[in-house]
């Protein structure tokens, strides 16, 4: 018959079972504690990836801004005039159209300049035929005095914008042209009238003489503006003879004032020797 087991015989298996259970629990705890570490590492990796994307976007934005600045600087350098001219105020970025003085003029432009330059000379001679004073030197001096008196405001008639097409410069050009139309005739008429009255004897009708000079100067001013515009169009894109065009226009103003003065004034009084 088999012998009965003592309680001490079951002790080793129970002890082993307890040891195995403890190790399994420890392993599960280790796995459970490792899972948050993996999650935090994944979050850190995502954050690092997001930071890298942001840095890449910033770098791309900075690069594109630098390229834009370089392009704008290149455009400004290309459109800037050789003499370093800059437009005033907030128009510093407006491109300035370059004009070339060394471009030759066409034959038609030269002929037009020469032919219209003879017009004031003919007017000086014609002034000796419309009034009572036939002295060519007197009409020439009266024309020169009218030109000198109207020189300042007449420059406004020949003002051209630096940048054609700009609304601001178009406004300034219109304002300057209007000022030239308003102030040039009375000053030119005063110069012609003063020279005739003081140096060459008083005219028969002093009041009418000034009004005639004023009307003639106004007509000459309009003619000067038209002639300058025509000659400028023929000479483009060259700016040669620019001063000559202004001088021709100014001579037309003085000649008109002299013609009006001689015609309306009736010449010197009868006690003056004019012949």
C-alpha positions as CSV (number, residue, x, y, z in Angstrom):
1,X,0.0,0.0,0.0
2,X,1.3,3.4,-0.8
3,X,2.3,5.6,2.0
4,X,0.5,8.8,2.8
5,X,2.1,12.1,1.6
6,X,3.2,14.5,4.1
7,X,2.3,18.2,3.9
8,X,5.9,19.0,3.3
9,X,5.8,17.2,-0.1
10,X,3.5,19.9,-1.6
11,X,5.7,22.8,-0.5
12,X,8.1,23.0,-3.5
13,X,5.4,23.1,-6.3
14,X,3.5,25.8,-4.4
15,X,6.6,27.8,-3.9
16,X,7.5,27.6,-7.6
17,X,4.0,28.6,-8.5
18,X,4.2,31.7,-6.3
19,X,7.6,32.6,-7.8
20,X,6.3,32.3,-11.4
21,X,3.3,34.4,-10.6
22,X,5.5,37.1,-9.1
23,X,7.7,37.2,-12.1
24,X,4.8,37.4,-14.5
25,X,3.3,40.3,-12.5
26,X,6.7,42.0,-12.6
27,X,7.0,41.5,-16.4
28,X,3.5,42.9,-16.9
29,X,4.3,45.9,-14.7
30,X,7.5,46.5,-16.8
31,X,5.5,46.4,-20.0
32,X,2.9,48.7,-18.6
33,X,5.4,51.2,-17.5
34,X,7.2,51.1,-20.8
35,X,4.1,52.0,-22.8
36,X,4.0,55.7,-21.6
37,X,7.7,56.1,-22.5
38,X,6.9,54.9,-26.0
39,X,4.0,57.3,-26.3
40,X,6.1,60.3,-25.0
41,X,8.8,59.4,-27.5
42,X,6.3,59.4,-30.3
43,X,4.9,62.7,-29.2
44,X,8.4,64.1,-29.1
45,X,9.1,62.8,-32.6
46,X,5.9,64.4,-33.9
47,X,6.8,67.7,-32.2
48,X,10.3,67.7,-33.6
49,X,8.8,66.9,-37.1
50,X,6.4,69.9,-36.7
51,X,9.2,72.2,-35.6
52,X,11.3,71.1,-38.6
53,X,8.4,71.8,-41.0
54,X,8.0,75.3,-39.4
55,X,11.7,76.0,-39.8
56,X,11.6,74.9,-43.4
57,X,8.6,77.2,-44.1
58,X,10.4,80.1,-42.5
59,X,13.5,79.4,-44.5
60,X,11.5,79.3,-47.7
61,X,9.7,82.5,-46.8
62,X,13.0,84.3,-46.1
63,X,14.5,83.0,-49.3
64,X,11.6,84.2,-51.4
65,X,11.6,87.6,-49.7
66,X,15.4,88.0,-50.4
67,X,14.8,87.0,-54.0
68,X,12.0,89.6,-54.3
69,X,14.2,92.3,-52.7
70,X,17.0,91.4,-55.1
71,X,14.7,91.6,-58.1
72,X,13.3,95.0,-57.0
73,X,16.8,96.3,-56.5
74,X,17.8,95.1,-59.9
75,X,14.8,96.8,-61.5
76,X,15.6,100.0,-59.7
77,X,19.2,99.9,-60.9
78,X,18.1,99.1,-64.5
79,X,15.5,101.9,-64.6
80,X,17.6,104.6,-62.8
81,X,18.9,107.4,-65.0
82,X,22.7,107.6,-65.5
83,X,22.9,111.0,-63.9
84,X,21.3,109.7,-60.6
85,X,18.1,111.6,-60.9
86,X,15.4,110.7,-58.4
87,X,11.8,111.6,-58.3
88,X,10.5,113.5,-55.2
89,X,8.5,112.1,-52.3
90,X,6.8,108.8,-52.6
91,X,7.6,108.5,-56.4
92,X,11.1,107.3,-55.8
93,X,10.2,103.8,-57.2
94,X,8.7,105.2,-60.4
95,X,10.9,104.3,-63.3
96,X,12.4,107.3,-65.1
97,X,12.4,107.2,-68.9
98,X,15.9,107.9,-70.3
99,X,16.4,110.6,-72.9
100,X,19.3,110.5,-75.3
101,X,20.9,113.7,-76.4
102,X,23.3,112.1,-78.7
103,X,20.6,110.7,-81.0
104,X,20.7,112.5,-84.4
105,X,17.8,114.6,-85.6
106,X,16.0,113.8,-88.8
107,X,16.2,116.1,-91.8
108,X,12.6,117.2,-91.4
109,X,13.3,118.2,-87.8
110,X,16.2,120.3,-88.8
111,X,14.2,122.0,-91.5
112,X,11.3,122.7,-89.1
113,X,13.6,124.2,-86.5
114,X,15.3,126.5,-89.1
115,X,12.0,127.5,-90.7
116,X,10.2,128.4,-87.5
117,X,13.3,130.3,-86.2
118,X,12.7,132.7,-89.1
119,X,9.2,133.5,-88.0
120,X,10.1,135.8,-85.1
121,X,12.6,137.7,-87.4
122,X,9.8,138.3,-89.8
123,X,7.6,139.5,-87.0
124,X,10.2,142.1,-86.0
125,X,10.3,143.4,-89.5
126,X,6.5,143.3,-89.8
127,X,6.1,145.5,-86.7
128,X,7.7,148.3,-88.6
129,X,4.9,148.2,-91.1
130,X,1.8,148.1,-88.8
131,X,2.5,151.2,-86.7
132,X,3.9,154.6,-87.1
133,X,7.4,153.7,-86.1
134,X,9.4,152.3,-89.0
135,X,12.7,151.9,-87.1
136,X,13.9,148.3,-87.2
137,X,16.2,148.9,-84.2
138,X,13.3,150.1,-82.1
139,X,11.0,147.1,-82.8
140,X,14.0,144.8,-82.2
141,X,14.7,146.4,-78.9
142,X,11.0,146.2,-77.9
143,X,10.9,142.5,-78.8
144,X,14.1,141.8,-76.7
145,X,12.6,143.7,-73.7
146,X,9.4,141.6,-74.0
147,X,11.4,138.4,-74.1
148,X,13.5,139.4,-71.1
149,X,10.5,140.4,-69.0
150,X,8.6,137.2,-69.9
151,X,11.5,134.8,-69.6
152,X,10.8,133.6,-66.0
153,X,7.1,132.5,-66.4
154,X,7.6,131.4,-70.0
155,X,9.7,128.5,-68.7
156,X,6.6,127.0,-67.3
157,X,5.2,126.6,-70.8
158,X,8.0,124.3,-71.8
159,X,8.0,122.1,-68.7
160,X,7.9,118.4,-69.5
161,X,7.3,115.6,-67.0
162,X,10.1,113.3,-66.1
163,X,7.8,110.3,-66.2
164,X,5.1,110.5,-68.8
165,X,1.9,108.8,-67.8
166,X,2.3,109.5,-64.1
167,X,-0.9,111.1,-62.7
168,X,1.0,113.2,-60.3
169,X,3.3,114.6,-62.9
170,X,0.4,115.2,-65.3
171,X,-1.2,117.4,-62.6
172,X,2.0,119.4,-62.1
173,X,2.4,119.8,-65.8
174,X,-1.1,121.2,-66.2
175,X,-0.6,123.5,-63.2
176,X,2.7,124.8,-64.6
177,X,1.3,125.3,-68.1
178,X,-1.7,127.2,-66.7
179,X,0.7,129.5,-64.6
180,X,2.7,130.2,-67.7
181,X,-0.3,131.1,-69.7
182,X,-1.5,133.5,-67.0
183,X,1.7,135.3,-66.1
184,X,3.8,135.4,-69.3
185,X,1.6,137.7,-71.4
186,X,1.2,140.6,-68.9
187,X,4.9,140.6,-68.1
188,X,6.1,140.4,-71.7
189,X,3.6,143.1,-72.6
190,X,4.9,145.3,-69.8
191,X,8.5,144.9,-70.9
192,X,7.7,145.8,-74.5
193,X,5.4,148.7,-73.6
194,X,8.0,150.1,-71.1
195,X,10.8,149.9,-73.6
196,X,8.8,151.7,-76.3
197,X,7.5,154.4,-74.0
198,X,10.7,155.2,-72.2
199,X,13.4,154.7,-74.9
200,X,11.6,155.4,-78.2
201,X,9.1,158.1,-77.3
202,X,5.6,157.9,-76.0
203,X,3.0,156.3,-78.2
204,X,-0.1,158.2,-79.3
205,X,-2.4,156.0,-77.3
206,X,-0.6,154.7,-74.2
207,X,-3.5,152.7,-72.8
208,X,-4.4,151.1,-76.1
209,X,-0.7,150.4,-76.7
210,X,-0.4,148.3,-73.6
211,X,-3.7,146.5,-74.3
212,X,-2.4,145.8,-77.8
213,X,0.9,144.5,-76.4
214,X,-1.0,142.3,-74.0
215,X,-3.2,140.8,-76.7
216,X,-0.2,140.3,-79.0
217,X,1.8,138.6,-76.1
218,X,-1.1,136.3,-75.3
219,X,-1.3,135.3,-79.0
220,X,2.4,134.7,-79.1
221,X,2.2,132.6,-75.9
222,X,-0.3,130.3,-77.5
223,X,1.7,130.1,-80.7
224,X,4.9,129.4,-78.7
225,X,3.3,126.5,-76.8
226,X,2.1,125.0,-80.1
227,X,5.4,125.4,-81.9
228,X,7.4,123.9,-78.9
229,X,5.1,120.9,-78.8
230,X,5.4,120.4,-82.6
231,X,9.2,120.6,-82.6
232,X,9.5,118.4,-79.6
233,X,7.4,115.7,-81.3
234,X,9.6,115.9,-84.4
235,X,12.8,115.7,-82.3
236,X,11.8,112.7,-80.1
237,X,13.4,110.7,-78.6
238,X,16.4,113.1,-78.8
239,X,16.6,116.2,-76.7
240,X,18.9,118.1,-79.0
241,X,18.0,121.8,-79.6
242,X,15.8,121.9,-76.5
243,X,17.2,125.3,-75.6
244,X,16.7,126.5,-79.1
245,X,13.0,125.5,-79.0
246,X,12.5,127.4,-75.9
247,X,14.3,130.5,-77.4
248,X,12.1,130.3,-80.5
249,X,9.0,130.2,-78.3
250,X,10.2,133.1,-76.2
251,X,10.9,135.1,-79.4
252,X,7.4,134.5,-80.6
253,X,6.0,135.9,-77.4
254,X,8.2,139.1,-77.6
255,X,7.4,139.5,-81.3
256,X,3.7,139.2,-80.7
257,X,3.9,141.9,-77.9
258,X,5.8,144.2,-80.3
259,X,3.3,143.8,-83.1
260,X,0.4,144.5,-80.8
261,X,2.1,147.5,-79.2
262,X,2.9,149.1,-82.6
263,X,-0.5,148.4,-84.1
264,X,-2.6,149.6,-81.1
265,X,-0.4,152.4,-80.0
266,X,-0.3,154.2,-83.4
267,X,3.4,154.8,-83.2
268,X,5.2,157.7,-81.4
269,X,3.7,161.1,-81.0
270,X,4.1,163.5,-83.8
271,X,6.7,165.6,-82.0
272,X,9.1,162.5,-82.0
273,X,11.5,161.9,-84.8
274,X,10.9,158.3,-85.9
275,X,12.0,158.4,-89.5
